[in-house]
């Protein structure tokens, strides 16, 4: 079958379609402001053209009429015209900057809102620095594109028309001579556009690589220092920066390659105008003012003409960033909003998994027809080797992912049939890797409940065994925790996380290795805090330290995505199966395991 040539509409992010979209979706909102800016641009162009014409009259008054009052009058008119131009230029620049700021802010909000609607799986496949690049460079590129278009039409095109009008008014033939350089220049610039697109894309991805290395180095600074990786990370970012620098230099060479040719063609045009203009004054009786006015208009027209000629190159360079942002915004949300679904209504908070299967990748089951019940107000512990699927159970309960098969029910309601918001609002989660926001201790606790009072924050901190260490800080609850809570110890971070979960007062508690990374003293304190958290609530806890769940109401041994054993601690030890094997192994390595505050059975 014959291949038809591609149409410009085949690529939804092609230059023509993308420009039209930016204008119609984002620029049109501010059409009143743009109209005002265009009016001021027209005023600036008109006053510039008038000043150019008046300059010719000044020359005639001086060299032809020898009229000093006339010179003074036209000099005053020129001053007024240039003042008007200055005010108009200031006005339209302020208006355009305000529009740009509004569009930039709107796009940043839109991208962030889109990212908040994505699932956990979406982020697991990408590096966060990519989104930082899209948020900053991509959003700015959109405003730059719109500014280029507006300035090209309102400033450069109107200025060029005004200057050409003066030139034609003074001498039509000389105007034709001055414009002979335009067609060859356009042919040269057209060939450079394709190369600019590829380089602009490489520049964007290279900048994202620099951000990635920087972010990983700073966030992992302890690991970098501990393993003396400073040189390795420096070499990596040096390579990233060198790549971007080389690409930028290549882009500069190609983007500016047209300048010598345009200057040469412009030189020919100027020389032709000078020859013809001089001949007109000497042989044809043209006035010096007419020639001076034409030459001034011609020289003032060259800059807007150059910018218009380069417009296609500059636009395609910036459209890459705009495309990077819009590709994320346009993609279907991986976690579609389901607020229209009924809210989860809890009475007992009984959790049931019925033949639940799940795979992160096709054909690789992580959970295989798993079924169990977490009884209301009781503690259900999941134990077993790493990679068995324990953490996946909690991720499914929070609907970070959707089950491949089977159902998860809470009080008989399938969690897939209720809104995620209502599900997560009634669930408190504490993990091994506690995430604290770069804010105060007070704010991090209050994140668990919107509008939390000071009394509620303090009460939650006391229940989490955190109040005493908080008050030992000079700033108390106003103490900054640092990025990721690095100004606090591991045990302190865990207790802040427990306080955040406590203040939420959720009927369902999910604990994922909440004490695994702590020393014995910190574990004792966090375990005591967890005691308060789990009291009277349906709790599912993942634990590798088996002494922390010895008194759980039900212990499920998870291996290979299946429950291979279930029962209470004593029952499982008597059976002598996998649980007993795990317990003996840990007891052998730790003859006096910490059991100061195990998670107790709840009635």
Beta strands, then each sheet from edge to edge (+ up, - down):
strand 1: 351-361
strand 2: 364-374
strand 3: 379-383
strand 4: 405-410
strand 5: 413-414
strand 6: 427-431
strand 7: 508-512
strand 8: 538-542
strand 9: 554-559
strand 10: 562-567
sheet 1: 2+ 1- 4+ 5-
sheet 2: 6+ 7+ 8+ 3+ 9+ 10-
end
